[in-house]
């Protein structure tokens, strides 16, 4: 029973990070709630996320967040996703915004930090870690 609660709690945290509607979260109460995350960022449905899949999801997220279509994201467009400190750290050209290349470089760095077994893919277990959840916030849209 406690394992089911743990998986459910992780799933709910990840559902919140994805911004999925509560009705969808309630519909899938299985112990493998991490599959909700994978279904959004794992287009080949192999149960893992590769760096290429992560970058593709991040690119789509960038485009969705870039509401003014300037090709950059400032701290206000990244509110709730990255802190202003994280934006400044990732802002290599120091223009107070992240362009897509800077955003994708950050995704790659975070992907590598979450890839605990260094196999080049992230599974549900790795996505449920602190580093994995931080990465998911950059990928899910």
N, C-alpha and C positions, 0 to 999 in steps of 0.2 A: 504494500500500500504506500509506503514512504517513497519507493522508487517511482511509482506512478505520479505521486504529487510532485516530486522533483522534476521529472520530465515535463509535466504539465506546467509547472511554474516557469521553467526555461522556455517552453513554447510560448507562453503568454508574454514573457519579456521580449522574445524575438518578434512576436506578432505586433507588439506595440512599436518596436523599432522599425518594422516594415510599414507601419501605418495602415494595416489592414483593418477593415471594419469589424466591430465587435461581433456581429452576426457570423462572420466567417470564422472568427476565432472560436466561437461557441460550437460551430458545426463540427470542427475537428478536435475532439478531445482525446485522441489516442495518445499513447505514450510517446509516439514518434512525431510530436508537434514540430520538431526541427525540419520536417519535410516541407512545411509551409514556406520556410525560408528558401530551401533548396528549389522548390517549384518556381520561385520568382527569379532566381539567379542562376539556375542550372538548366539551360535550354536542351541539353542532350539527355537529361534525366538519368545520368549515371550515378547519382548519389553523391557527387563531389563537385566542387567548383574549382576550375583551373584558373590560372592567372588571366588567360585570354577571356574566359567567361566573366571574371570579375571586372576586367577593364571594359568589356562590352556593356555590362550592367552599369558601371560607373559613368560611362560616356552617355548613356541614356538618361541617367540621373542628372548629370551635369546639364544636359540640354533641357530637361524639365525644370531645373532650378533657375536657369538663365532666362528668366521671364522678360527681361528687357532686351534680350538677344544681342548683347554687346560682346559676347564671347568670353566674358569673365564673370566670376562670382565674387561678390564682396561679403563682408562679415554678415550683413543683414540678410543676404540671400542664403547664407549658411547657418542662420540661427537655429539652434536645436540640433544641428548636425556636427558642427565644429565650433569650438570656442574661438574667440578672437586671437588668443595666444596660439592655438593650433593653426589658424589661418596665417598668422605672421610667420610662423616657423616654416610652413610649406611654401610661402611666397618668396620664391628665389629671386625674382627681379625687383622685389621691394616696392611694388606699386599699390599695395594694400588690397589686391585682388588675386584670385587664382584663375589663371587661364586653364584650358583643358589639359595641356601638357603638365602643368603643376599639379592639377587635381589627380590626374592619372599616375603621376610619380608618387603622390601620397598614397594612393590606393595600392600601388605595388609595394611600397614600404610596409604598409599595414598588413598586406597579404602575407608577406614574408614573416612578419612578426607572429601572425596567427598560425602559420604552417609549422606547428610544433614538431612534426615527424619529418619535416624537410623532404616530402615526397612530391612537392609541386602542385598539390591539390589540397583543398580544405573539405573535410567531411563534416557531418552534423556535430560531432563532438568538438572539433576545432572551432566551428562557427559559434558554439555555445560558450566559448571562453570569453574572458574580458576583451582580449584582442580581436576575437572573431566578431563579437557584438559591435565593437567599434567600427570594424570594417563593414559590417552589414548596414550600418547607418549611412555609409557612403554609397552603397550599391542599390539598396531597395528603393523603389519608387512606386 
